Amino acid sequence: MESVTDLDVRGLNCPLPILKAKKALSGIGSGQRLRVLATDPGSVRDFQAFAKQTGHALVEHSESAGEFTFLLQKR
């Protein structure tokens, strides 16, 4: 079964969603996934840049009713 850790950063603005995701990723193992729920519209480009800079995979992201969901896989 795939291991996914959830992180709720709804209501927080840049840079807090990225900082909290970075901390959460440090607490999981390589290959495991982190699902982040955010409301900051800037988080889309922030998480794309974060994944590119850190080497973690941004497996998917979606938006629904002003909420953004990001699925990151730790490298």
Secondary structure, DSSP 4 states (H G I P E B T S, - for coil): ---EEEEE-TT--TTHHHHHHHHHHHTS-TT-EEEEEE--TTHHHHHHHHHHHH--EEEEEEEETTEEEEEEE--
